[in-house]
Amino acid sequence: MMKLKNFTSVEDVQQPAALVEQARLLKQQPLAYHHLGRHKTLGLLFFNASLRTRMSTEVAARNLGMEVMVLNMNADTWKLEFNDGTVMNADRQEHIKEAAAVVSQYCQVLGVRSFPSLTDRQADYGEQIITSFVQYATVPVISLESATLHPLQSLADWLTIEEHKPVARPKVVLSWAPHPKALPQAVANSFLQWLRLAPVELVLAHPPGYELAPQFSAGVATTHNQQEALAGAHFVYAKNWSSYRDYGQVLQVDEDWRIDEEKMSLTDRGYFMHCLPVRRNVVVTDEVLDGQRSLVIAQAENRIYAAQAVLKNILEHADT
């Protein structure tokens, strides 16, 4: 048992490996703590689209006996103002101070999902939305993905690696992959933040210009040679992200970084991982994604138990 007040990054967790183990045990008996959430409500606030995060977190909450309320913040509610001192005579009708305080009266735990603008690095990495909810809510706040981090995904990823690792300290490669649109760095940032604390050999591979923020990549073995990185790997996690240096830009890359069977043959019977959704035959070929070494569906299932472990720890200390 560990005291978990909020869950916005691995820094909120005293013992990350212990939380992974709790998620593993919950997977074996998902209804064992159904009493914890009785007469409690989880509010899920989505500023952006979601499939796995929304459904897995709802299942996790109901496994613990909680009720769930969902709001699509850009469609179902008033537009929120986050800045102090603003004269609110434009299109934003409600301030975060009142909104967070009000929803805290209706729910015992809040989950918030928001994406970056990918136009203003300072603003995005300032994490105004999730930070404001933590500041003004009077109940625990869980990140369902923020502008720079996706801790629930990384917790599920660590659990998936633990379940399938063929050796005590497997080689895990996070490889950049191509994508036609500019995507956030959140999944990659979070994966490095969590997995560098795990018992793995962690390697980061990306083309020049796609370096991640130093606070996440510092101390991680990094290469611009994808094939070198994949050699002997036990897990290959493919993910696209836009440039951090040339913020939000999709830079020209000469080499083909798509994951295919030829590249997977360089690994030590490596497993393929991706957080989904994934662009077939852009990020990864059909053969790899549909193959027996693909773990993408297992990762998606483990999102339930990652969320459930977080909620369980919050509920166990709700009154302390």
N, C-alpha and C positions, 0 to 999 in steps of 0.2 A: 504494500500500500504506500502511495506517495501523495503528497499534497500538491495539487495542480489547481492554481487559481485561474489562469488564462492559458490558452494554447494558441500562440501565434508564430512560434518558431521553436527549434530544439532548445533554445536558451531558457524556455519556460519549464523544461523538464529536468529534474534533478538527476535521474538515472534513465537515459534513453534506452539502454539495453534491457532494463527491467520492464519498461513500457512495452517493448517488442514482445517480451516473454508473456506479459499479461494478455496482449492481443492473441498470441498463439493459444493460450489456455482458454480464452473466451471462445475461440473458434471451435474448440472441442465441446463446450457447453454454453452455447450462446444465450440460453434463457435462465442460466443459473442465478443471475442477479436481477431478475424481473421486478423484484420488490423495490429496488433502489429508486426507480423513477415514478413510483406511484404518486399521483396528484401533482406531478411536475410537468412543465411544458418547455419544450425546446422551440425557440423561434429561429427560423432560417431566413436570412435576409440576403437576397440575390441581386446584386447590381449588374451581374453578367450571366450569360447562359451557363447551364450545367446539365449533365446527365448522370454520370457516375457519382459525383459529389453529392448531389441532391438525394438521389435514391438510396445510396449506401448509408448516408447519415440518417435518413429517415428510418431505415431498417434497424440501424444500430440503436437509435433512440427507442424504438418500439420494443426491441429485444430487452431493453432495460425498464420497460413499463411506462415510458414517457408518452405524453401527447405531443404532437408536432403541428406547428403553424408555419406556413410558408408565405413569404411576400416577395414578389418580383418588384424590386424597388423602382425600376424605371417605368413601370406600367401600372402598378397597383396603388401607389402612394404619392404623396406630395414630393416634389423635388427638394432635396436637402441642401442647405447651405452649411459649409464646414469652416468658414473663416470667421474670426472674431472681428467685431467692429463694422461689419458690412451693413450698408443701408439696403435692406432687402426690398427694393422696389422694382426688381426685374422678374425673372421666371422661377425663382426659388422661394417656395412658400413657407418652409419649415426649417428651423435650425437644428443641427445635430444635438445641441444641449437638451432641448425639449424632447426630440424624437427618441434619443437613447434613454432618457429618464422614463419616458412613458412606456416604451416596450419592455423595460426592465420591470415594470409593475405587472405586466401580463405574462412574462416568461421567466423561468428560473435560470435558463442558460440561453445565450444567443450565439448563433453562427453567422458569420458575415463573409460574403464572397465579392471581391472586386478586382478588376483588371487594371493594368497600367494604361496611361495614354500613349506611351512609347514616343512622345514628343518632348517631354520635359523630364530629363533624368533626375534632376534634383527633387522635383515634386514627387515623382514616382517612388524614388528610394526614401523619401520622407514618410511614405506610408500614411498619408493623412486620414484615409477612411478608416482603416482598421485601428489606427492609433486613437482616433477620435472616439470610436465606440468603446475602446478599453478605458479611455479617460472619463467618459460621461455616463456609461452604463453602470448600474449598481449591481450587476450580476456578472458571472464569468462569461468571457467572450472566446469563441473558437474561430480560428481562421479557416475558412473553406476555400482558400486561395486568396492571396493578396497581390499587390502590385509586384512584389519581388520574391515571395515565398509561397510554397504549397506544402506545409508540414504534414497534413494528413496523407498526401500521396507518398511522401518520403517514408513515413512510418510504415505504410503498407508495402512499399518497395523493400525495405529492410526485412520485414517479416517474410516476404516472398523469397528473398535470397537465403534467409535462415532455413526455410523449408526445403530448398532445393540444392543447397551447396554440397558439392561432392567432396570437398576437402575442408579442413578446419579454417583455413584462411584463403578463401578463393580470390582470384583476380577479377575485379569488377571494372569494366570500362564504360565510362560515359562518353558517347561519341556524338558530336554534332552531326546533323543530317539535313539535307536540303528541304526547302519548303517555299511555295510561291508567295507566301504572305509574311509580313513581319510578325513574329511571335514574341511573347514575354520571355524573360530569363528565369521566371519564378521556379519552374520545375527543376531546371539545372542547378540553380542556386541552392535550392532546398536539398536536392539529392546530395550535393557535395557537403553541405552543412551537417547532414545526418550521417552519411556513410563514412566520412572521415573519422567518426567516433566508433565505427563498427569494426569487428575483427576481419577486415578485408584488405587486399592490396588494391588501392583505388587509383585509377588512371583516367585522366581527362584528355580527350583528343578533339581538336577542332582546327579549322583552317586559320591562317593568319587574319587578324581583324575581328575574330569572334571570341576574344578573351573575355572572361567573365569578371565581375567586380572582384577586386583583390581580397575583400573580406571573406569571400566564399572559396576562391581558388588557391589562396595562400597555403603552402605546404602540401598541395596535391601534385603528384607527378603529372606533368603536362607535356604533350607532344603535338606537332602539326602533321605527323605521319600516322595516318589511320591504320594502315596495315601493320606497322610496328606495334601500335597499341593493342590491336586485336590478337596478336600472336600469343597463344597460350591462355587466352581469356576464358573464364568459366561463365561469365555473364556479360552480355553486351546490351547496354541501355542506350538506345538511339533517341535523340531528341533534338529538335530544331530550336534555336533561339536567335533573335536579331542581335545586332552588334551593340555592345555596351559602350565601346569607345566612340563610334559614330552612332550615337544613340538611336535605336529603333530602326536602323537602316538594314536593308538586305544587300549585302556586298557580293560582288562578283567572285565566284570561286571556280578556278580552272579545273580542278580534279572532281571526279564523281564520288561523293561521300555517301551515296545511297547504300544501304545494307542489302547484300544479296548472298546467295549460297556460296559463291566463290570466297567472299570475305569471311563468312561464318566458318568456312573450312580451315581458316587460319587459327581458329580457336581450339581449345581443348574440349571438344564436344559442348561448346558453349550454348547457353540459353539466351534467347532473345527477349528483351524487355522494352516496353513502351507504355506510357501512361494513358494513351488513347484520349481523344480520337486520333487516328493516324491516316495519313494520305497514302493509300496503297500505290506501290510502284513509283513513288516519289521519295518517301522516307525509307521504305523497305519493300522488297518484292513480295508478291503473293506467296511464292514458295517458302520463304522464311517465315512470314507471318502465319501461314496456315500449317506450318510444319510442326512436328512433334516436340521440338525444342523451344517453341514459342510459349511464353508465360503471360501474355497480355491479359488473357481471361482470368488467370489465377490472381494477377495483380488487382484486377477490378473487383474480384470477390473479396480480397483481403482489405479493400477499402472499408468494408462493413466493420471488421474487427479492429481496425486502426481507430475508427471513429468511436467504436464502442469502448475501447480501452480508455480513451481520453474522457469520454462522458462518465464512465464508471468512476474514475479518479476524482473528477469534479463533484459528482453526486455524493461520494463518500465523505467529502469535506465541506459540503454545502452549508452546514450549520456550525462549522468550527471557525 
